[in-house]
Amino acid sequence: MLKGVNKQIIEVNHPENDCFEKVILFLKNDCDFKRPLFERQCSEYIGSLNVRLRRQTKIMRALRITALLGISAGAGALLMWGIITFAV
């Protein structure tokens, strides 16, 4: 929620960071605003953000669980094969 109408903002379209389509930065009232320098600093800041998408982590977690289940099933099958083969 935004309160007040006296806010200065900088809107950065298509930032260097692939995770963002658009970034909106709200400036403080006491900010010494020099447009070209400030826009460059904003772009550098946004580009430096290290953001990891949650969707990718969920996919990686699902792949890790699937791999562990596959390894466990393979180890169980190998153990049962060994018991059946060498117990006779």
PyMOL Python script that loads the backbone (N, CA, C, O; Angstrom):
from pymol import cmd

cmd.read_pdbstr("""\
ATOM      1  N   MET A   1       0.845  -1.169   0.000  1.00  0.00           N
ATOM      2  CA  MET A   1       0.000   0.000   0.000  1.00  0.00           C
ATOM      3  C   MET A   1       0.893   1.235   0.000  1.00  0.00           C
ATOM      4  O   MET A   1       1.888   1.293   0.722  1.00  0.00           O
ATOM      5  N   LEU A   2       0.534   2.208  -0.804  1.00  0.00           N
ATOM      6  CA  LEU A   2       1.263   3.466  -0.851  1.00  0.00           C
ATOM      7  C   LEU A   2       0.465   4.532  -0.137  1.00  0.00           C
ATOM      8  O   LEU A   2      -0.753   4.624  -0.284  1.00  0.00           O
ATOM      9  N   LYS A   3       1.165   5.331   0.634  1.00  0.00           N
ATOM     10  CA  LYS A   3       0.511   6.441   1.317  1.00  0.00           C
ATOM     11  C   LYS A   3       1.165   7.728   0.847  1.00  0.00           C
ATOM     12  O   LYS A   3       2.386   7.799   0.706  1.00  0.00           O
ATOM     13  N   GLY A   4       0.367   8.721   0.612  1.00  0.00           N
ATOM     14  CA  GLY A   4       0.903  10.000   0.174  1.00  0.00           C
ATOM     15  C   GLY A   4       1.078  10.054  -1.328  1.00  0.00           C
ATOM     16  O   GLY A   4       1.133   9.025  -2.001  1.00  0.00           O
ATOM     17  N   VAL A   5       1.162  11.251  -1.838  1.00  0.00           N
ATOM     18  CA  VAL A   5       1.309  11.426  -3.273  1.00  0.00           C
ATOM     19  C   VAL A   5       2.564  12.214  -3.624  1.00  0.00           C
ATOM     20  O   VAL A   5       2.789  12.516  -4.797  1.00  0.00           O
ATOM     21  N   ASN A   6       3.372  12.549  -2.653  1.00  0.00           N
ATOM     22  CA  ASN A   6       4.556  13.363  -2.900  1.00  0.00           C
ATOM     23  C   ASN A   6       5.820  12.527  -3.014  1.00  0.00           C
ATOM     24  O   ASN A   6       6.894  12.974  -2.610  1.00  0.00           O
ATOM     25  N   LYS A   7       5.712  11.355  -3.544  1.00  0.00           N
ATOM     26  CA  LYS A   7       6.872  10.465  -3.671  1.00  0.00           C
ATOM     27  C   LYS A   7       7.497  10.614  -5.040  1.00  0.00           C
ATOM     28  O   LYS A   7       6.798  10.700  -6.049  1.00  0.00           O
ATOM     29  N   GLN A   8       8.832  10.643  -5.069  1.00  0.00           N
ATOM     30  CA  GLN A   8       9.550  10.567  -6.331  1.00  0.00           C
ATOM     31  C   GLN A   8       9.932   9.117  -6.539  1.00  0.00           C
ATOM     32  O   GLN A   8      10.372   8.438  -5.611  1.00  0.00           O
ATOM     33  N   ILE A   9       9.762   8.654  -7.753  1.00  0.00           N
ATOM     34  CA  ILE A   9      10.101   7.264  -8.050  1.00  0.00           C
ATOM     35  C   ILE A   9      10.997   7.207  -9.273  1.00  0.00           C
ATOM     36  O   ILE A   9      11.004   8.108 -10.112  1.00  0.00           O
ATOM     37  N   ILE A  10      11.750   6.122  -9.348  1.00  0.00           N
ATOM     38  CA  ILE A  10      12.498   5.790 -10.558  1.00  0.00           C
ATOM     39  C   ILE A  10      12.012   4.426 -10.999  1.00  0.00           C
ATOM     40  O   ILE A  10      12.030   3.465 -10.230  1.00  0.00           O
ATOM     41  N   GLU A  11      11.582   4.353 -12.232  1.00  0.00           N
ATOM     42  CA  GLU A  11      11.101   3.092 -12.799  1.00  0.00           C
ATOM     43  C   GLU A  11      12.144   2.609 -13.800  1.00  0.00           C
ATOM     44  O   GLU A  11      12.464   3.303 -14.764  1.00  0.00           O
ATOM     45  N   VAL A  12      12.663   1.427 -13.561  1.00  0.00           N
ATOM     46  CA  VAL A  12      13.674   0.849 -14.446  1.00  0.00           C
ATOM     47  C   VAL A  12      12.999  -0.273 -15.235  1.00  0.00           C
ATOM     48  O   VAL A  12      12.620  -1.304 -14.679  1.00  0.00           O
ATOM     49  N   ASN A  13      12.859  -0.047 -16.540  1.00  0.00           N
ATOM     50  CA  ASN A  13      12.277  -1.065 -17.420  1.00  0.00           C
ATOM     51  C   ASN A  13      13.390  -1.923 -17.988  1.00  0.00           C
ATOM     52  O   ASN A  13      14.450  -1.413 -18.350  1.00  0.00           O
ATOM     53  N   HIS A  14      13.155  -3.209 -18.066  1.00  0.00           N
ATOM     54  CA  HIS A  14      14.116  -4.177 -18.611  1.00  0.00           C
ATOM     55  C   HIS A  14      15.482  -4.045 -17.935  1.00  0.00           C
ATOM     56  O   HIS A  14      16.472  -3.745 -18.603  1.00  0.00           O
ATOM     57  N   PRO A  15      15.549  -4.266 -16.622  1.00  0.00           N
ATOM     58  CA  PRO A  15      16.842  -4.181 -15.937  1.00  0.00           C
ATOM     59  C   PRO A  15      17.770  -5.304 -16.390  1.00  0.00           C
ATOM     60  O   PRO A  15      17.341  -6.265 -17.029  1.00  0.00           O
ATOM     61  N   GLU A  16      19.043  -5.164 -16.047  1.00  0.00           N
ATOM     62  CA  GLU A  16      20.052  -6.140 -16.461  1.00  0.00           C
ATOM     63  C   GLU A  16      19.826  -7.502 -15.819  1.00  0.00           C
ATOM     64  O   GLU A  16      20.252  -8.517 -16.370  1.00  0.00           O
ATOM     65  N   ASN A  17      19.175  -7.545 -14.681  1.00  0.00           N
ATOM     66  CA  ASN A  17      18.900  -8.789 -13.987  1.00  0.00           C
ATOM     67  C   ASN A  17      17.749  -9.505 -14.694  1.00  0.00           C
ATOM     68  O   ASN A  17      16.686  -8.913 -14.880  1.00  0.00           O
ATOM     69  N   ASP A  18      17.937 -10.751 -15.087  1.00  0.00           N
ATOM     70  CA  ASP A  18      16.936 -11.501 -15.848  1.00  0.00           C
ATOM     71  C   ASP A  18      15.693 -11.842 -15.033  1.00  0.00           C
ATOM     72  O   ASP A  18      14.676 -12.233 -15.607  1.00  0.00           O
ATOM     73  N   CYS A  19      15.751 -11.704 -13.727  1.00  0.00           N
ATOM     74  CA  CYS A  19      14.619 -12.086 -12.887  1.00  0.00           C
ATOM     75  C   CYS A  19      13.533 -11.007 -12.836  1.00  0.00           C
ATOM     76  O   CYS A  19      12.418 -11.276 -12.389  1.00  0.00           O
ATOM     77  N   PHE A  20      13.843  -9.803 -13.285  1.00  0.00           N
ATOM     78  CA  PHE A  20      12.901  -8.699 -13.159  1.00  0.00           C
ATOM     79  C   PHE A  20      12.505  -8.162 -14.521  1.00  0.00           C
ATOM     80  O   PHE A  20      13.336  -8.021 -15.419  1.00  0.00           O
ATOM     81  N   GLU A  21      11.218  -7.865 -14.660  1.00  0.00           N
ATOM     82  CA  GLU A  21      10.732  -7.209 -15.862  1.00  0.00           C
ATOM     83  C   GLU A  21      10.793  -5.699 -15.680  1.00  0.00           C
ATOM     84  O   GLU A  21      11.159  -4.963 -16.595  1.00  0.00           O
ATOM     85  N   LYS A  22      10.429  -5.253 -14.484  1.00  0.00           N
ATOM     86  CA  LYS A  22      10.405  -3.832 -14.179  1.00  0.00           C
ATOM     87  C   LYS A  22      10.696  -3.667 -12.692  1.00  0.00           C
ATOM     88  O   LYS A  22      10.257  -4.475 -11.875  1.00  0.00           O
ATOM     89  N   VAL A  23      11.437  -2.619 -12.345  1.00  0.00           N
ATOM     90  CA  VAL A  23      11.749  -2.346 -10.947  1.00  0.00           C
ATOM     91  C   VAL A  23      11.361  -0.907 -10.659  1.00  0.00           C
ATOM     92  O   VAL A  23      11.670  -0.003 -11.436  1.00  0.00           O
ATOM     93  N   ILE A  24      10.679  -0.697  -9.533  1.00  0.00           N
ATOM     94  CA  ILE A  24      10.286   0.647  -9.124  1.00  0.00           C
ATOM     95  C   ILE A  24      10.983   0.963  -7.805  1.00  0.00           C
ATOM     96  O   ILE A  24      10.836   0.236  -6.823  1.00  0.00           O
ATOM     97  N   LEU A  25      11.736   2.047  -7.795  1.00  0.00           N
ATOM     98  CA  LEU A  25      12.454   2.478  -6.600  1.00  0.00           C
ATOM     99  C   LEU A  25      11.833   3.779  -6.102  1.00  0.00           C
ATOM    100  O   LEU A  25      11.603   4.703  -6.882  1.00  0.00           O
ATOM    101  N   PHE A  26      11.566   3.846  -4.809  1.00  0.00           N
ATOM    102  CA  PHE A  26      11.002   5.040  -4.201  1.00  0.00           C
ATOM    103  C   PHE A  26      12.124   5.834  -3.551  1.00  0.00           C
ATOM    104  O   PHE A  26      12.899   5.295  -2.761  1.00  0.00           O
ATOM    105  N   LEU A  27      12.206   7.106  -3.881  1.00  0.00           N
ATOM    106  CA  LEU A  27      13.258   7.965  -3.351  1.00  0.00           C
ATOM    107  C   LEU A  27      12.814   8.616  -2.044  1.00  0.00           C
ATOM    108  O   LEU A  27      11.641   8.943  -1.864  1.00  0.00           O
ATOM    109  N   LYS A  28      13.758   8.793  -1.151  1.00  0.00           N
ATOM    110  CA  LYS A  28      13.489   9.532   0.080  1.00  0.00           C
ATOM    111  C   LYS A  28      13.356  11.014  -0.249  1.00  0.00           C
ATOM    112  O   LYS A  28      13.897  11.493  -1.245  1.00  0.00           O
ATOM    113  N   ASN A  29      12.636  11.725   0.594  1.00  0.00           N
ATOM    114  CA  ASN A  29      12.431  13.150   0.352  1.00  0.00           C
ATOM    115  C   ASN A  29      13.722  13.948   0.442  1.00  0.00           C
ATOM    116  O   ASN A  29      13.884  14.942  -0.266  1.00  0.00           O
ATOM    117  N   ASP A  30      14.645  13.527   1.305  1.00  0.00           N
ATOM    118  CA  ASP A  30      15.879  14.285   1.507  1.00  0.00           C
ATOM    119  C   ASP A  30      17.005  13.836   0.569  1.00  0.00           C
ATOM    120  O   ASP A  30      18.168  14.163   0.805  1.00  0.00           O
ATOM    121  N   CYS A  31      16.677  13.102  -0.477  1.00  0.00           N
ATOM    122  CA  CYS A  31      17.674  12.579  -1.408  1.00  0.00           C
ATOM    123  C   CYS A  31      18.149  13.676  -2.361  1.00  0.00           C
ATOM    124  O   CYS A  31      17.339  14.410  -2.927  1.00  0.00           O
ATOM    125  N   ASP A  32      19.478  13.783  -2.535  1.00  0.00           N
ATOM    126  CA  ASP A  32      20.047  14.718  -3.498  1.00  0.00           C
ATOM    127  C   ASP A  32      20.034  14.037  -4.857  1.00  0.00           C
ATOM    128  O   ASP A  32      20.901  13.212  -5.144  1.00  0.00           O
ATOM    129  N   PHE A  33      19.074  14.368  -5.685  1.00  0.00           N
ATOM    130  CA  PHE A  33      18.797  13.628  -6.917  1.00  0.00           C
ATOM    131  C   PHE A  33      19.475  14.287  -8.103  1.00  0.00           C
ATOM    132  O   PHE A  33      19.117  15.396  -8.501  1.00  0.00           O
ATOM    133  N   LYS A  34      20.468  13.587  -8.669  1.00  0.00           N
ATOM    134  CA  LYS A  34      21.108  13.997  -9.923  1.00  0.00           C
ATOM    135  C   LYS A  34      20.810  12.880 -10.919  1.00  0.00           C
ATOM    136  O   LYS A  34      21.393  11.798 -10.841  1.00  0.00           O
ATOM    137  N   ARG A  35      19.922  13.140 -11.833  1.00  0.00           N
ATOM    138  CA  ARG A  35      19.295  12.105 -12.647  1.00  0.00           C
ATOM    139  C   ARG A  35      20.250  11.136 -13.346  1.00  0.00           C
ATOM    140  O   ARG A  35      20.125   9.935 -13.107  1.00  0.00           O
ATOM    141  N   PRO A  36      21.191  11.561 -14.190  1.00  0.00           N
ATOM    142  CA  PRO A  36      22.012  10.567 -14.916  1.00  0.00           C
ATOM    143  C   PRO A  36      22.819   9.660 -13.980  1.00  0.00           C
ATOM    144  O   PRO A  36      22.869   8.445 -14.170  1.00  0.00           O
ATOM    145  N   LEU A  37      23.442  10.260 -12.978  1.00  0.00           N
ATOM    146  CA  LEU A  37      24.243   9.486 -12.033  1.00  0.00           C
ATOM    147  C   LEU A  37      23.362   8.521 -11.245  1.00  0.00           C
ATOM    148  O   LEU A  37      23.724   7.362 -11.045  1.00  0.00           O
ATOM    149  N   PHE A  38      22.216   9.000 -10.804  1.00  0.00           N
ATOM    150  CA  PHE A  38      21.332   8.190  -9.985  1.00  0.00           C
ATOM    151  C   PHE A  38      20.739   7.034 -10.777  1.00  0.00           C
ATOM    152  O   PHE A  38      20.619   5.927 -10.250  1.00  0.00           O
ATOM    153  N   GLU A  39      20.364   7.268 -12.032  1.00  0.00           N
ATOM    154  CA  GLU A  39      19.822   6.188 -12.862  1.00  0.00           C
ATOM    155  C   GLU A  39      20.863   5.103 -13.088  1.00  0.00           C
ATOM    156  O   GLU A  39      20.540   3.915 -13.065  1.00  0.00           O
ATOM    157  N   ARG A  40      22.108   5.503 -13.306  1.00  0.00           N
ATOM    158  CA  ARG A  40      23.172   4.516 -13.493  1.00  0.00           C
ATOM    159  C   ARG A  40      23.384   3.707 -12.218  1.00  0.00           C
ATOM    160  O   ARG A  40      23.550   2.488 -12.274  1.00  0.00           O
ATOM    161  N   GLN A  41      23.379   4.384 -11.067  1.00  0.00           N
ATOM    162  CA  GLN A  41      23.546   3.676  -9.792  1.00  0.00           C
ATOM    163  C   GLN A  41      22.396   2.709  -9.555  1.00  0.00           C
ATOM    164  O   GLN A  41      22.616   1.603  -9.060  1.00  0.00           O
ATOM    165  N   CYS A  42      21.183   3.100  -9.895  1.00  0.00           N
ATOM    166  CA  CYS A  42      20.020   2.209  -9.728  1.00  0.00           C
ATOM    167  C   CYS A  42      20.163   0.974 -10.615  1.00  0.00           C
ATOM    168  O   CYS A  42      19.911  -0.145 -10.167  1.00  0.00           O
ATOM    169  N   SER A  43      20.562   1.173 -11.861  1.00  0.00           N
ATOM    170  CA  SER A  43      20.730   0.039 -12.768  1.00  0.00           C
ATOM    171  C   SER A  43      21.819  -0.905 -12.281  1.00  0.00           C
ATOM    172  O   SER A  43      21.658  -2.123 -12.352  1.00  0.00           O
ATOM    173  N   GLU A  44      22.931  -0.356 -11.785  1.00  0.00           N
ATOM    174  CA  GLU A  44      24.008  -1.193 -11.250  1.00  0.00           C
ATOM    175  C   GLU A  44      23.542  -1.970 -10.026  1.00  0.00           C
ATOM    176  O   GLU A  44      23.872  -3.145  -9.868  1.00  0.00           O
ATOM    177  N   TYR A  45      22.779  -1.314  -9.163  1.00  0.00           N
ATOM    178  CA  TYR A  45      22.284  -1.978  -7.965  1.00  0.00           C
ATOM    179  C   TYR A  45      21.360  -3.132  -8.326  1.00  0.00           C
ATOM    180  O   TYR A  45      21.486  -4.230  -7.783  1.00  0.00           O
ATOM    181  N   ILE A  46      20.447  -2.887  -9.228  1.00  0.00           N
ATOM    182  CA  ILE A  46      19.500  -3.935  -9.631  1.00  0.00           C
ATOM    183  C   ILE A  46      20.230  -5.084 -10.312  1.00  0.00           C
ATOM    184  O   ILE A  46      19.898  -6.248 -10.091  1.00  0.00           O
ATOM    185  N   GLY A  47      21.224  -4.767 -11.140  1.00  0.00           N
ATOM    186  CA  GLY A  47      22.001  -5.802 -11.814  1.00  0.00           C
ATOM    187  C   GLY A  47      22.812  -6.639 -10.851  1.00  0.00           C
ATOM    188  O   GLY A  47      23.116  -7.797 -11.137  1.00  0.00           O
ATOM    189  N   SER A  48      23.168  -6.065  -9.706  1.00  0.00           N
ATOM    190  CA  SER A  48      23.995  -6.791  -8.745  1.00  0.00           C
ATOM    191  C   SER A  48      23.186  -7.687  -7.818  1.00  0.00           C
ATOM    192  O   SER A  48      23.758  -8.486  -7.076  1.00  0.00           O
ATOM    193  N   LEU A  49      21.867  -7.565  -7.849  1.00  0.00           N
ATOM    194  CA  LEU A  49      21.040  -8.381  -6.965  1.00  0.00           C
ATOM    195  C   LEU A  49      21.168  -9.848  -7.336  1.00  0.00           C
ATOM    196  O   LEU A  49      21.094 -10.216  -8.508  1.00  0.00           O
ATOM    197  N   ASN A  50      21.358 -10.668  -6.335  1.00  0.00           N
ATOM    198  CA  ASN A  50      21.467 -12.111  -6.547  1.00  0.00           C
ATOM    199  C   ASN A  50      20.150 -12.732  -6.119  1.00  0.00           C
ATOM    200  O   ASN A  50      19.925 -12.981  -4.935  1.00  0.00           O
ATOM    201  N   VAL A  51      19.293 -12.978  -7.079  1.00  0.00           N
ATOM    202  CA  VAL A  51      17.954 -13.490  -6.782  1.00  0.00           C
ATOM    203  C   VAL A  51      17.839 -14.899  -7.325  1.00  0.00           C
ATOM    204  O   VAL A  51      18.183 -15.167  -8.476  1.00  0.00           O
ATOM    205  N   ARG A  52      17.353 -15.789  -6.488  1.00  0.00           N
ATOM    206  CA  ARG A  52      17.113 -17.157  -6.930  1.00  0.00           C
ATOM    207  C   ARG A  52      15.608 -17.381  -6.936  1.00  0.00           C
ATOM    208  O   ARG A  52      14.926 -17.133  -5.942  1.00  0.00           O
ATOM    209  N   LEU A  53      15.113 -17.842  -8.042  1.00  0.00           N
ATOM    210  CA  LEU A  53      13.684 -18.058  -8.155  1.00  0.00           C
ATOM    211  C   LEU A  53      13.266 -19.264  -7.330  1.00  0.00           C
ATOM    212  O   LEU A  53      13.953 -20.285  -7.314  1.00  0.00           O
ATOM    213  N   ARG A  54      12.136 -19.140  -6.646  1.00  0.00           N
ATOM    214  CA  ARG A  54      11.638 -20.247  -5.834  1.00  0.00           C
ATOM    215  C   ARG A  54      11.275 -21.444  -6.688  1.00  0.00           C
ATOM    216  O   ARG A  54      11.452 -22.587  -6.267  1.00  0.00           O
ATOM    217  N   ARG A  55      10.774 -21.193  -7.875  1.00  0.00           N
ATOM    218  CA  ARG A  55      10.358 -22.284  -8.745  1.00  0.00           C
ATOM    219  C   ARG A  55      11.542 -23.185  -9.071  1.00  0.00           C
ATOM    220  O   ARG A  55      11.400 -24.407  -9.105  1.00  0.00           O
ATOM    221  N   GLN A  56      12.695 -22.598  -9.308  1.00  0.00           N
ATOM    222  CA  GLN A  56      13.872 -23.404  -9.614  1.00  0.00           C
ATOM    223  C   GLN A  56      14.267 -24.253  -8.413  1.00  0.00           C
ATOM    224  O   GLN A  56      14.662 -25.407  -8.579  1.00  0.00           O
ATOM    225  N   THR A  57      14.166 -23.699  -7.208  1.00  0.00           N
ATOM    226  CA  THR A  57      14.538 -24.480  -6.041  1.00  0.00           C
ATOM    227  C   THR A  57      13.556 -25.624  -5.816  1.00  0.00           C
ATOM    228  O   THR A  57      13.954 -26.703  -5.379  1.00  0.00           O
ATOM    229  N   LYS A  58      12.285 -25.400  -6.106  1.00  0.00           N
ATOM    230  CA  LYS A  58      11.309 -26.473  -5.969  1.00  0.00           C
ATOM    231  C   LYS A  58      11.590 -27.581  -6.974  1.00  0.00           C
ATOM    232  O   LYS A  58      11.475 -28.761  -6.645  1.00  0.00           O
ATOM    233  N   ILE A  59      11.953 -27.214  -8.181  1.00  0.00           N
ATOM    234  CA  ILE A  59      12.280 -28.212  -9.195  1.00  0.00           C
ATOM    235  C   ILE A  59      13.513 -29.005  -8.775  1.00  0.00           C
ATOM    236  O   ILE A  59      13.541 -30.230  -8.896  1.00  0.00           O
ATOM    237  N   MET A  60      14.520 -28.312  -8.287  1.00  0.00           N
ATOM    238  CA  MET A  60      15.740 -28.992  -7.850  1.00  0.00           C
ATOM    239  C   MET A  60      15.450 -29.926  -6.673  1.00  0.00           C
ATOM    240  O   MET A  60      15.997 -31.028  -6.613  1.00  0.00           O
ATOM    241  N   ARG A  61      14.604 -29.503  -5.745  1.00  0.00           N
ATOM    242  CA  ARG A  61      14.248 -30.342  -4.604  1.00  0.00           C
ATOM    243  C   ARG A  61      13.513 -31.595  -5.081  1.00  0.00           C
ATOM    244  O   ARG A  61      13.769 -32.691  -4.583  1.00  0.00           O
ATOM    245  N   ALA A  62      12.601 -31.438  -6.044  1.00  0.00           N
ATOM    246  CA  ALA A  62      11.864 -32.582  -6.580  1.00  0.00           C
ATOM    247  C   ALA A  62      12.811 -33.545  -7.288  1.00  0.00           C
ATOM    248  O   ALA A  62      12.677 -34.760  -7.148  1.00  0.00           O
ATOM    249  N   LEU A  63      13.764 -33.012  -8.048  1.00  0.00           N
ATOM    250  CA  LEU A  63      14.736 -33.875  -8.718  1.00  0.00           C
ATOM    251  C   LEU A  63      15.614 -34.612  -7.719  1.00  0.00           C
ATOM    252  O   LEU A  63      15.926 -35.788  -7.911  1.00  0.00           O
ATOM    253  N   ARG A  64      16.011 -33.930  -6.658  1.00  0.00           N
ATOM    254  CA  ARG A  64      16.846 -34.551  -5.628  1.00  0.00           C
ATOM    255  C   ARG A  64      16.091 -35.688  -4.933  1.00  0.00           C
ATOM    256  O   ARG A  64      16.651 -36.760  -4.706  1.00  0.00           O
ATOM    257  N   ILE A  65      14.827 -35.453  -4.600  1.00  0.00           N
ATOM    258  CA  ILE A  65      14.016 -36.488  -3.945  1.00  0.00           C
ATOM    259  C   ILE A  65      13.820 -37.675  -4.885  1.00  0.00           C
ATOM    260  O   ILE A  65      13.910 -38.826  -4.459  1.00  0.00           O
ATOM    261  N   THR A  66      13.551 -37.400  -6.166  1.00  0.00           N
ATOM    262  CA  THR A  66      13.382 -38.474  -7.146  1.00  0.00           C
ATOM    263  C   THR A  66      14.654 -39.302  -7.280  1.00  0.00           C
ATOM    264  O   THR A  66      14.598 -40.530  -7.352  1.00  0.00           O
ATOM    265  N   ALA A  67      15.796 -38.629  -7.313  1.00  0.00           N
ATOM    266  CA  ALA A  67      17.071 -39.352  -7.415  1.00  0.00           C
ATOM    267  C   ALA A  67      17.304 -40.214  -6.180  1.00  0.00           C
ATOM    268  O   ALA A  67      17.737 -41.360  -6.304  1.00  0.00           O
ATOM    269  N   LEU A  68      17.027 -39.686  -4.998  1.00  0.00           N
ATOM    270  CA  LEU A  68      17.211 -40.467  -3.774  1.00  0.00           C
ATOM    271  C   LEU A  68      16.274 -41.667  -3.724  1.00  0.00           C
ATOM    272  O   LEU A  68      16.669 -42.750  -3.292  1.00  0.00           O
ATOM    273  N   LEU A  69      15.041 -41.477  -4.163  1.00  0.00           N
ATOM    274  CA  LEU A  69      14.101 -42.603  -4.190  1.00  0.00           C
ATOM    275  C   LEU A  69      14.565 -43.670  -5.185  1.00  0.00           C
ATOM    276  O   LEU A  69      14.461 -44.864  -4.907  1.00  0.00           O
ATOM    277  N   GLY A  70      15.071 -43.247  -6.332  1.00  0.00           N
ATOM    278  CA  GLY A  70      15.584 -44.196  -7.321  1.00  0.00           C
ATOM    279  C   GLY A  70      16.779 -44.972  -6.796  1.00  0.00           C
ATOM    280  O   GLY A  70      16.872 -46.184  -6.989  1.00  0.00           O
ATOM    281  N   ILE A  71      17.693 -44.275  -6.131  1.00  0.00           N
ATOM    282  CA  ILE A  71      18.859 -44.945  -5.543  1.00  0.00           C
ATOM    283  C   ILE A  71      18.425 -45.920  -4.470  1.00  0.00           C
ATOM    284  O   ILE A  71      18.940 -47.036  -4.393  1.00  0.00           O
ATOM    285  N   SER A  72      17.470 -45.500  -3.633  1.00  0.00           N
ATOM    286  CA  SER A  72      16.980 -46.387  -2.563  1.00  0.00           C
ATOM    287  C   SER A  72      16.314 -47.631  -3.141  1.00  0.00           C
ATOM    288  O   SER A  72      16.533 -48.741  -2.654  1.00  0.00           O
ATOM    289  N   ALA A  73      15.501 -47.447  -4.176  1.00  0.00           N
ATOM    290  CA  ALA A  73      14.826 -48.593  -4.804  1.00  0.00           C
ATOM    291  C   ALA A  73      15.856 -49.523  -5.438  1.00  0.00           C
ATOM    292  O   ALA A  73      15.724 -50.743  -5.338  1.00  0.00           O
ATOM    293  N   GLY A  74      16.868 -48.974  -6.083  1.00  0.00           N
ATOM    294  CA  GLY A  74      17.918 -49.794  -6.688  1.00  0.00           C
ATOM    295  C   GLY A  74      18.704 -50.561  -5.645  1.00  0.00           C
ATOM    296  O   GLY A  74      19.018 -51.735  -5.841  1.00  0.00           O
ATOM    297  N   ALA A  75      19.026 -49.906  -4.531  1.00  0.00           N
ATOM    298  CA  ALA A  75      19.768 -50.581  -3.459  1.00  0.00           C
ATOM    299  C   ALA A  75      18.923 -51.692  -2.846  1.00  0.00           C
ATOM    300  O   ALA A  75      19.441 -52.764  -2.534  1.00  0.00           O
ATOM    301  N   GLY A  76      17.617 -51.442  -2.669  1.00  0.00           N
ATOM    302  CA  GLY A  76      16.736 -52.479  -2.121  1.00  0.00           C
ATOM    303  C   GLY A  76      16.615 -53.665  -3.054  1.00  0.00           C
ATOM    304  O   GLY A  76      16.627 -54.814  -2.611  1.00  0.00           O
ATOM    305  N   ALA A  77      16.496 -53.392  -4.352  1.00  0.00           N
ATOM    306  CA  ALA A  77      16.408 -54.486  -5.327  1.00  0.00           C
ATOM    307  C   ALA A  77      17.701 -55.290  -5.365  1.00  0.00           C
ATOM    308  O   ALA A  77      17.666 -56.518  -5.451  1.00  0.00           O
ATOM    309  N   LEU A  78      18.842 -54.606  -5.301  1.00  0.00           N
ATOM    310  CA  LEU A  78      20.138 -55.291  -5.285  1.00  0.00           C
ATOM    311  C   LEU A  78      20.289 -56.154  -4.033  1.00  0.00           C
ATOM    312  O   LEU A  78      20.801 -57.272  -4.100  1.00  0.00           O
ATOM    313  N   LEU A  79      19.845 -55.636  -2.905  1.00  0.00           N
ATOM    314  CA  LEU A  79      19.903 -56.395  -1.651  1.00  0.00           C
ATOM    315  C   LEU A  79      19.016 -57.644  -1.732  1.00  0.00           C
ATOM    316  O   LEU A  79      19.436 -58.733  -1.338  1.00  0.00           O
ATOM    317  N   MET A  80      17.797 -57.483  -2.241  1.00  0.00           N
ATOM    318  CA  MET A  80      16.898 -58.636  -2.368  1.00  0.00           C
ATOM    319  C   MET A  80      17.459 -59.662  -3.353  1.00  0.00           C
ATOM    320  O   MET A  80      17.357 -60.863  -3.107  1.00  0.00           O
ATOM    321  N   TRP A  81      18.041 -59.219  -4.446  1.00  0.00           N
ATOM    322  CA  TRP A  81      18.653 -60.129  -5.411  1.00  0.00           C
ATOM    323  C   TRP A  81      19.797 -60.907  -4.746  1.00  0.00           C
ATOM    324  O   TRP A  81      19.925 -62.113  -4.959  1.00  0.00           O
ATOM    325  N   GLY A  82      20.616 -60.240  -3.956  1.00  0.00           N
ATOM    326  CA  GLY A  82      21.708 -60.891  -3.261  1.00  0.00           C
ATOM    327  C   GLY A  82      21.216 -61.922  -2.274  1.00  0.00           C
ATOM    328  O   GLY A  82      21.772 -63.016  -2.179  1.00  0.00           O
ATOM    329  N   ILE A  83      20.165 -61.575  -1.532  1.00  0.00           N
ATOM    330  CA  ILE A  83      19.602 -62.525  -0.549  1.00  0.00           C
ATOM    331  C   ILE A  83      19.035 -63.739  -1.261  1.00  0.00           C
ATOM    332  O   ILE A  83      19.295 -64.869  -0.848  1.00  0.00           O
ATOM    333  N   ILE A  84      18.268 -63.532  -2.317  1.00  0.00           N
ATOM    334  CA  ILE A  84      17.662 -64.660  -3.030  1.00  0.00           C
ATOM    335  C   ILE A  84      18.735 -65.510  -3.725  1.00  0.00           C
ATOM    336  O   ILE A  84      18.643 -66.738  -3.711  1.00  0.00           O
ATOM    337  N   THR A  85      19.718 -64.898  -4.313  1.00  0.00           N
ATOM    338  CA  THR A  85      20.741 -65.615  -5.067  1.00  0.00           C
ATOM    339  C   THR A  85      21.655 -66.401  -4.146  1.00  0.00           C
ATOM    340  O   THR A  85      21.932 -67.567  -4.428  1.00  0.00           O
ATOM    341  N   PHE A  86      22.127 -65.825  -3.075  1.00  0.00           N
ATOM    342  CA  PHE A  86      23.136 -66.477  -2.231  1.00  0.00           C
ATOM    343  C   PHE A  86      22.557 -67.236  -1.048  1.00  0.00           C
ATOM    344  O   PHE A  86      23.291 -67.953  -0.367  1.00  0.00           O
ATOM    345  N   ALA A  87      21.268 -67.100  -0.783  1.00  0.00           N
ATOM    346  CA  ALA A  87      20.663 -67.833   0.326  1.00  0.00           C
ATOM    347  C   ALA A  87      20.328 -69.264  -0.080  1.00  0.00           C
ATOM    348  O   ALA A  87      20.118 -70.123   0.777  1.00  0.00           O
ATOM    349  N   VAL A  88      20.281 -69.511  -1.332  1.00  0.00           N
ATOM    350  CA  VAL A  88      19.918 -70.867  -1.791  1.00  0.00           C
ATOM    351  C   VAL A  88      21.082 -71.795  -1.713  1.00  0.00           C
ATOM    352  O   VAL A  88      20.958 -72.970  -2.058  1.00  0.00           O
TER     353      VAL A  88
END
""", "prot")
cmd.dss("prot")
cmd.show_as("cartoon", "prot")
cmd.util.cbc("prot")
cmd.orient("prot")
